[in-house]
Amino acid sequence: MNAQSKNVWITGASSGIGEALAVAWARRGVRLILSARNADELERVRAQCADAERHLVVPLDLTKEDEIRQAAERVLGEVGAVDVVVHNAGITQRSRVADTDLEVYRRLMEVNYFGAVALTKAVLPSMLEAKNGRFVVVSSLAGIFSTPLRSGYSAAKHALHGFFDGLRAEVWRDNIGVTLVCPGFVRTNISFNALKGDGSRQDRQDEAIEAGRDPAEVAEGIITAVEKGRDQVLIAGKEKGAVYLKRFTPGLFNRLIRKAKVT
């Protein structure tokens, strides 16, 4: 990966993992396209990045298909080509199935899944023409197994795996790759913005998130995975063990996850 020639588009770039990725990639000489809904926060992140004036701020609401299409047209018109798209934007959930409005499930899918699909489809034709590109999908360990209070979030992350595994199998001959990233607990503000069953914000930090990994450490792991062309990477602490429990001893996993502390 010749960083000096790369244009990297990061969604969810206004905080957390997206912000850490922006700062880390900018140090490597990458030109960034930074997207999220909050333009002021994107400008704050850009100001932290090396060679800040090189980077492009493109506010974007991933629930609006027309806005996604227009953003892609603008970005491709200004930078010429996007080499890496990082689907990092997302929202999580903290509610039991019995207590969750259907509209909450729809919003989780719109932001976490359909937004990524729409942006992929907007950028993919240019990658196919260039015979070059990579999609980096920030999923979660919840994309591999589910837990209490995250049924909709996990469903959306599982959907990402299904879609992008399929895409990878279709476009490898065109020199286009897909890296699925599955972090565990990361110290971000994601639990503050988590949706409760009625659609309101949880507005507090989970203990598990507060004790999670530093976003900067996670960002370095993601960049390494991209540089190595990895198909999938798990970036987590002891919670990663649940992946192997589910794979090799699913009955034991199912008994343990019932009582696991997930907040």
N, C-alpha and C positions, 0 to 999 in steps of 0.2 A: 504494500500500500504506500504509494508516493503521496504523502500527506499534502505536499505543496500544491498538488494538482486536484485535490479533492474538494467537492462541495457537499456538505453534510446538512441535511434538514432534520431538525429535532422538534418534535411536538412535545407539549408539556414542558417547555424549556424555561418556564418562569420560576421554578423552584425544584427542590429535591434532586432526584437522579438526573433530570433533564438539565438543570442548572449546573450540576457537577460535571456532566458530560461536556457541556458547552465550554466551561473553563478549561477542562483537561484537553479537549481536542484543539482548542485555540492555541494552547501552548505548543502543539505539534505542527502548527502552521496551516491547519485546515480552515477553509472559509465556511462560515456557518449561516444557515437560515434558521432563525429562532421563531417558533410559533407557540402561542397559547392565547387565551382570551384577553389577558390583561396586558395591554401595550406598555403601561408604565413599568410593570415588573420585568417585561422583556428588555426594556431599555436599561434597567438596572443591571440585569444579567450581562447584556452586551458590554456595558461599561467595565465590567470585571474581566472581560476577555482580552487577551493579547491582540493587538492590532484591531481595536474595537471598530474602527471605521470601515474595515473590510466586510463586516458581518451585516446581514440583512435581517431586519425585524419585520415579520409578517403576522400580525394578529389573526387568529383563526378560531372559529367555533366549529368543532368537528361534528356537531349535530346538524349543520346546515350544508347540504350537498352543493348548492350553487356557490357558496362561499369557498368551499374546498376546491371546486373546479376553477374559480377565478384566481385563487391563491396559487394554484399550480401553474396556470398560464402566466401569471406575473413572475413567479420564481424562474420558470424555464426561460422566459423572455429576458430576464436580467442576468442570470448566471450561466445560461447556455445549456447546462446539464446538471442533474443531481446524481451524484455517485452513490450516496448512502442516504436512505430515509430511516430515521429512528422513530418508530411508533411508541412513544413514551407516555402520551397523555392518557389519563384514566381517572376513574372514580371508584371507590369501593363501597361496601355496605356493612351494616351492623344490625341485622334484624332476623328474626325467625321467619320461616316460610309462612306460617299461619298468620303472622302479623304484618306481612309486607304487601303493600298495594301493587297491583299489576303495573301501574305506571312507573313505579320504581324499577321493576325489572326491565321495562322498555327503555328507560333512561340509561341504565347500566349497559345494555346492549348497544344503544345508539352511540354512546361515548367510547366505550371500550372496544367494541367490535366493528360496527358499521362505519364509524369514522375512519378507522384504520383501513378498512376495505376500500372505502371511497377514495382516500388519498392514494392508496396503492394503485388503483385503477387509473387515477389521473396522471400519475408519474410513469407507470409501467411502459406505455408506448414509446416514450423517449429513451428508456433504458433498452428496450428491445431494438430500437433503431441503432443505438450506440453499441450494442452487444456488450454492455457493461452495467453493473450496479449491484447493490445489496440492500435488502430490507432487514432492519434490526427491530425486532418486536420485543418490547419489554413486557413480558408476561408476568408470571409469578409461580411460586410453588403451587399456588391455588389453581394453576392451569394444568397441574398433574394430578392433584387430589383435592378434594373439597373438605371443608370444615363447617361446624356450626356457625351460624350468623353470616355466612358468605355465599349462600346458594346462588344468587344472581351474579355476583362478582365472579365466582368460580366458573359459572356457566359461560360467561362472556370470555374468560381467559381460555377455557377449553375450546371454545369456538375459534379463537385466534389460532390455536395449535392446528386444528383441522384445516382451516383455510390456508395457512402459510406452509404447512407440510405439503399440501396439494400444489400450491404455487411453486415451491422448490422443485418438485418432481417434474413440473412442466417446463421450467425456464433454464435449467442447468446448462443446456446446450448453447444458450445465448449468453453465457458467462454472467448470469445473474444469480446471486446467492441469497439465502435467507438464514439469519441467525436468530433463534428463539432464546431469549434471556429469561431465566426463572430465578428471580431473587427471593430470598426469605424475608425476614423482618429487616427493614431499612429505616433509619431515623429521619423521617420526613414528616410533613404535615398531613399525610393522606388520611389518617384516622380522624383529624379535625373535620375534614370535608366528607367523611363517610355518611352515606344516606341511611337514615332510620326507616322503619317500615312505612311511615307516613310521608316520606320524601324530605323531611327536615334534616339538617346537619346534626351529626353527633356532637360536634363542637368541643371535643376533649381528646386528649392524647391517650392512646392505649399504652399500658405498661410494656407490652412486648415490643411495640414500635419504638418507644423511648429507649429501650435497651438494645435496639437493633444496630446494624452496621452503619458506619459512616457513608453517606452517599458518595463521597470522593473515592472511597475504596471500591465501592460497587462500580463506579464509572471506569476506574482503571481496569477492572475485570472485564467489563463490556468491551472496551477498546481493544484489549488483548485478544478477546474472542473474535472480534471483527478482523483484526490484523492476521489472525491465524485461519480465517475462513471457517470457523466452527459452525456447525449446524444448530447446536443447542448447548447452553452452558447453565449450570446451577451455581448461583452465588449466594451462599447461605451458611449459617452456623449449624448447630446441632439439629435444628428443625429439618435440615436436609435428610436426616435419617428416615423421616416419614415416607420419602419417595421410595426408598428401598424396602421398607416395611410393607407398603402397599403392593409393590411388585412381587415380592417373594413370600410374604405371609399376609395375604389380604384379610383373612379372618381376624388375625391379631390386630392389624391396623384398624379395622372397623370397630373393634371393641375399645381400643385406646382413644380413637379420635372423638368418641362420644363425650369424654371427660377432659379432653385436652384444653389447656388454657390458651385461648386464641385472641385475647384482647389485652 
